[in-house]
Amino acid sequence: MARKLRIQFPGAIYHVMSRGDRREDIFRDDLDRQSFIETLADACAKTDWQVHAFVLMPNHFHLVVETPQPNLVAGMKWFLGTYTARFNRRHKISGHVFAGRYKSLLVGGKGGYLRTVCDYVHLNPVRARMLTDGESVASFPWSSMRWIVGETAARPEWLRVERLFGESGIGRDDRAGRAEYARRVEARRATESDEDYRALRSGWCLGNEEFRQELLAKIDGAAGRSHFGGELIEAAEARAARIVDEELRRAVWAEAELTGRRKGDPVKLRIARRLRAETTVTLQWIATRLHMGTQSHLSHLLYWTKRGEQESTSPAEAKATARARTEMPAAIKMTRVRPLAKPAMKPLESSTATLPAKSPTAVAESAIPLTDPAGGGFDTSFD
């Protein structure tokens, strides 16, 4: 079954989200919500996860978690499976609680991206209109916000605020620092827009270009045949770009050479063939990157180059030989053969024609005798 590739490495930060099966509620009451938080605490104890933010909505949850060890997959399998078992046991039911596989987005640890994703998580109740204008974000009882800005004595050990405060420009986790963080979240509440979170909702990672390239290098070679996703396409294109740069250095070409050289230049063909052999980028990508014309023209060049190698000739010679085999010389072309004329049929004689008369003797010889030739006539003993 096709599935998204899970990228795991020590210190990775993920934004994880999962919905209820058929979009049904995953919490029926506050006891279920408390059970979910307790199960999350157990998962953190088993995996050493560090939670930066979370929120529990009626039919889904959001979680921002850092994994000191590359164990997101194993941890989420235990976490979701255990909560499902506890939920079903409590309500005396069976079956799935969550729909399919959870979604995970990698978050860069530098550049304020952690703060952006945590704001998105904490402001979910506002966007869902579960809070009135007069209620603060911290007043929502089922998110990490109330613990982050509350007294440290009530905060669980697995909930960390150091990195979040650092990205927000807050130097200390004291009463003034927590109040400042609450003020900044409320300010973000008043100014946020859908455009702020477009990359977070539709992308596979959230970070700067350096972070993105590091992830693409980790993906390269890790994907199997059953994996899919935009990150795999980007990883293939990044690998192809490295190969092009390597081949340009090998040929002692500047980037401008790709534009100035002809489409079928042998160096271009060599690079194109290597890209086809070592990457999964499309012909269109190769044709555009190497300035080799259209996709069909490049396909044509690659075919005749391979054909020429098989016949130990140049592509042009192989093409000419193939053309000669398919074109019949004019000297031996078949002329059109006329069908043979049918022989003239002799007309049949009329059925009324007079037959030649027979002699009396011939008639007598051909007549059927009416008596036994031995004499005495017919035997009448049977009468």
C-alpha positions in Angstrom: 0.0 0.0 0.0 1.3 3.4 -0.9 2.2 5.6 2.0 4.1 8.7 3.0 7.8 8.4 3.9 8.5 9.0 7.6 11.8 10.9 8.0 13.3 10.2 11.4 16.6 11.5 12.9 17.7 12.5 16.4 16.4 15.9 17.5 13.7 16.1 14.8 10.6 18.3 15.6 7.3 17.3 14.2 3.8 18.8 13.9 1.6 15.7 14.2 -2.2 15.7 13.5 -4.7 12.9 13.4 -8.5 12.9 12.9 -11.2 10.6 14.1 -12.4 7.7 12.0 -15.1 9.1 9.5 -14.4 12.4 11.2 -16.2 11.3 14.3 -15.3 12.7 17.8 -12.3 11.1 19.4 -13.3 12.5 22.8 -16.8 11.9 24.2 -16.3 13.7 27.5 -13.6 15.3 29.7 -12.6 11.8 31.0 -11.5 10.8 27.5 -9.5 14.0 27.2 -7.8 13.4 30.5 -7.1 9.8 29.4 -5.5 11.1 26.2 -3.2 13.5 28.1 -2.2 10.7 30.5 -1.5 8.4 27.6 0.7 11.1 26.0 2.6 11.4 29.3 3.2 7.6 29.3 4.4 7.8 25.7 6.8 10.6 26.6 8.2 8.5 29.5 8.8 5.5 27.1 10.3 7.5 24.2 11.9 10.6 25.9 9.7 12.8 23.7 9.6 16.5 24.5 6.3 18.2 23.8 6.3 21.9 22.8 2.5 22.4 22.2 -0.7 20.4 21.9 -4.4 21.0 21.6 -7.4 18.6 21.8 -10.3 19.4 19.4 -13.6 17.5 19.3 -12.6 15.2 16.4 -8.8 15.6 16.0 -5.7 16.7 17.9 -2.5 18.6 17.1 0.9 17.9 18.7 4.3 19.5 18.4 6.8 17.0 19.6 10.6 16.8 19.6 12.2 13.3 19.4 15.7 13.1 20.9 15.9 9.6 19.4 14.6 8.7 15.9 11.5 7.0 17.2 8.4 8.9 16.0 7.0 5.9 14.2 7.3 3.5 17.1 6.2 6.0 19.6 3.1 7.0 17.6 2.1 3.4 17.1 2.1 2.8 20.8 0.5 6.1 21.7 -2.5 5.9 19.3 -2.9 2.2 19.8 -3.0 2.5 23.6 -5.4 5.4 23.6 -7.7 3.5 21.2 -7.7 0.4 23.5 -8.4 2.6 26.6 -11.2 4.5 24.7 -12.9 1.3 23.5 -12.5 -0.5 26.9 -14.1 2.5 28.7 -17.0 2.8 26.3 -17.4 -1.0 25.7 -17.0 -0.8 21.9 -14.5 -2.0 19.4 -13.0 -0.8 16.1 -10.9 2.2 14.9 -10.9 5.5 16.7 -8.5 7.3 14.3 -8.8 7.5 10.5 -5.8 6.1 8.6 -2.3 7.2 9.2 -1.4 10.3 11.2 0.0 13.3 9.4 3.5 14.7 10.3 5.3 17.8 9.2 9.0 18.4 10.0 9.7 21.7 11.6 13.0 23.6 11.5 14.6 24.4 14.8 15.9 27.8 13.6 14.3 30.9 12.2 11.1 31.1 14.3 9.3 28.2 12.6 8.8 26.4 16.0 7.0 29.6 17.3 4.8 29.7 14.1 3.6 26.1 14.4 3.0 26.4 18.2 0.9 29.6 17.6 -1.1 27.7 15.0 -1.8 24.9 17.4 -2.7 27.2 20.3 -5.0 29.3 18.2 -7.0 26.3 16.9 -9.9 26.9 19.4 -10.1 30.5 18.2 -10.4 29.5 14.6 -13.0 26.9 15.5 -15.0 29.6 17.4 -14.8 27.6 20.7 -13.7 30.8 22.5 -15.6 34.1 22.6 -13.9 37.4 22.0 -13.8 38.0 25.8 -12.0 34.7 26.6 -8.2 34.4 26.4 -6.4 31.7 24.5 -5.0 30.4 27.8 -8.6 29.9 29.1 -9.1 26.9 26.8 -8.7 24.0 29.2 -7.5 21.3 26.8 -4.3 22.8 25.3 -0.8 23.3 26.5 -1.3 27.1 26.6 -2.7 27.0 30.1 0.3 25.2 31.4 2.9 27.3 29.4 1.6 30.6 30.9 0.6 29.1 34.3 2.7 28.4 37.3 5.6 26.1 36.7 4.7 23.8 39.6 1.6 22.6 37.7 3.5 22.1 34.4 4.3 18.4 33.5 7.9 17.5 33.0 7.4 16.4 29.4 6.2 19.9 28.3 9.1 22.1 27.5 9.1 25.9 27.0 12.7 26.9 26.7 13.0 26.8 22.9 9.6 28.3 22.4 10.4 31.2 24.7 13.8 31.6 23.1 12.3 31.9 19.6 9.8 34.5 21.0 12.6 36.6 22.4 11.7 35.8 26.0 14.9 35.2 28.1 13.5 33.7 31.3 10.7 31.3 32.3 9.4 33.5 35.1 6.1 35.3 35.7 7.0 38.3 33.5 8.2 36.0 30.7 5.1 33.9 30.8 2.9 37.0 30.8 4.8 38.3 27.8 4.3 35.1 25.9 0.6 35.2 26.6 0.5 38.8 25.3 2.3 37.9 22.1 -0.1 35.0 21.4 -3.1 37.3 21.9 -1.5 39.8 19.5 -1.0 37.0 16.9 -4.7 36.1 17.4 -5.7 39.5 16.3 -3.6 39.6 13.1 -3.3 36.0 11.9 -4.5 35.0 8.4 -4.7 31.9 6.4 -1.8 33.0 4.3 0.4 32.7 7.4 -0.1 29.0 7.6 -0.3 27.9 4.0 3.1 26.1 4.0 2.2 24.5 7.3 -1.1 23.1 6.0 0.0 21.9 2.6 3.8 21.2 2.7 5.9 18.4 4.1 8.3 20.5 6.0 8.5 24.0 7.5 11.9 25.7 7.7 14.5 27.6 5.8 16.2 26.5 2.6 19.2 25.1 4.5 16.9 22.9 6.6 15.0 21.8 3.5 18.2 20.7 1.7 19.4 18.8 4.7 16.1 16.9 4.8 16.3 16.2 1.0 19.7 14.7 1.5 18.3 12.4 4.2 15.4 11.3 1.9 17.7 10.5 -1.0 18.0 6.7 -1.2 15.7 6.1 1.8 12.4 5.9 -0.1 11.0 2.5 -1.2 8.7 1.7 -4.1 5.6 2.0 -1.9 6.4 5.6 -0.8 5.0 8.7 -2.4 4.8 12.5 -1.7 6.1 15.8 -2.8 9.2 15.4 -0.7 10.3 12.5 -2.9 9.9 14.5 -6.0 12.0 17.3 -4.5 14.6 14.8 -3.3 15.0 13.4 -6.9 15.3 16.8 -8.4 17.9 17.8 -5.8 19.9 14.7 -6.6 19.6 15.4 -10.3 20.8 19.0 -9.8 23.9 17.7 -8.0 24.7 15.3 -10.9 24.4 18.1 -13.4 26.8 20.3 -11.4 29.2 17.4 -11.1 29.1 16.7 -14.9 29.6 20.4 -15.7 32.8 20.4 -13.6 33.9 17.2 -15.3 33.4 18.9 -18.7 34.9 22.2 -17.5 31.7 23.9 -18.6 30.1 27.0 -17.2 26.4 27.1 -16.7 26.1 29.3 -19.8 27.5 26.4 -21.9 24.2 24.6 -21.6 22.4 27.4 -23.3 25.0 28.0 -26.1 25.7 24.4 -27.1 23.5 22.6 -29.6 20.7 20.3 -28.3 22.3 17.1 -29.3 25.8 17.9 -28.0 27.6 14.7 -26.8 28.2 16.1 -23.3 24.6 17.0 -22.9 23.6 13.5 -24.1 26.0 12.0 -21.6 24.5 14.0 -18.7 20.9 13.2 -19.8 21.6 9.5 -19.9 23.1 9.5 -16.5 20.1 11.4 -15.1 17.8 8.8 -16.6 19.9 6.0 -15.1 20.4 7.4 -11.6 17.4 9.5 -10.9 13.6 9.5 -11.3 13.2 13.0 -12.7 11.1 13.4 -15.8 12.3 13.8 -19.4 10.7 17.3 -19.3 12.8 18.2 -16.3 16.0 17.0 -18.1 15.1 18.7 -21.3 14.5 22.0 -19.6 17.5 21.9 -17.3 20.0 21.0 -20.1 18.3 23.1 -22.8 17.7 20.1 -25.1 14.5 21.2 -26.7 11.2 19.4 -26.1 10.6 16.2 -24.2 9.9 14.3 -27.4 13.0 15.6 -29.0 15.1 14.4 -26.1 13.4 11.0 -26.1 14.3 10.7 -29.8 17.9 11.6 -29.1 18.3 9.1 -26.3 16.7 6.3 -28.3 19.0 6.7 -31.3 22.1 7.1 -29.1 21.3 3.8 -27.5 20.5 2.2 -30.8 23.8 3.4 -32.2 25.8 1.9 -29.3 24.1 -1.5 -29.9 25.0 -1.4 -33.6 28.5 0.1 -32.9 27.7 3.1 -35.1 26.9 6.7 -34.5 23.3 7.8 -33.8 23.1 9.4 -37.2 24.4 6.2 -38.9 22.0 4.0 -36.9 19.2 6.2 -37.9 20.2 6.1 -41.6 20.5 2.3 -41.5 17.1 1.9 -40.0 15.6 4.2 -42.6 17.2 2.2 -45.4 15.8 -1.0 -44.1 12.3 0.3 -44.0 12.4 2.0 -47.5 12.2 -0.3 -50.5 14.5 0.7 -53.5 12.5 1.9 -56.5 14.2 -0.7 -58.8 12.7 -3.6 -56.9 9.2 -2.2 -56.2 6.5 -4.6 -57.2 4.4 -3.6 -60.2 0.7 -4.0 -60.2 -0.2 -7.5 -61.6 -3.3 -7.6 -63.8 -5.7 -10.4 -63.0 -5.8 -13.3 -65.6 -8.6 -13.2 -68.1 -11.2 -15.9 -67.6 -11.6 -18.4 -70.5 -14.7 -17.8 -72.7 -17.5 -20.2 -71.8 -19.1 -22.2 -74.7 -22.9 -21.6 -74.7 -25.0 -24.5 -73.7 -27.2 -26.1 -76.4 -30.9 -25.7 -76.2 -32.7 -28.5 -74.4 -35.0 -28.7 -77.3 -32.2 -29.9 -79.7 -33.0 -33.1 -81.6 -31.0 -36.1 -80.6 -29.7 -38.4 -83.4 -32.0 -41.2 -84.2 -30.9 -44.8 -83.2 -31.1 -47.8 -85.4 -33.8 -50.4 -84.8 -31.1 -53.0 -83.9 -29.6 -50.7 -81.2 -33.0 -50.0 -79.8 -33.7 -53.6 -79.5 -30.4 -54.3 -77.8 -31.0 -51.6 -75.2 -34.6 -52.6 -74.4 -35.4 -54.5 -71.2 -36.6 -58.0 -71.9 -40.1 -58.8 -70.8 -39.5 -62.6 -70.6 -36.8 -64.8 -69.1 -34.1 -65.2 -71.6 -33.9 -69.0 -70.8 -37.3 -69.4 -72.2 -40.6 -70.3 -70.8 -41.4 -66.8 -69.6 -41.5 -65.7 -66.0 -41.8 -68.1 -63.1 -45.4 -67.8 -61.8 -44.9 -70.2 -58.9 -44.8 -67.2 -56.5 -48.3 -66.2 -57.4 
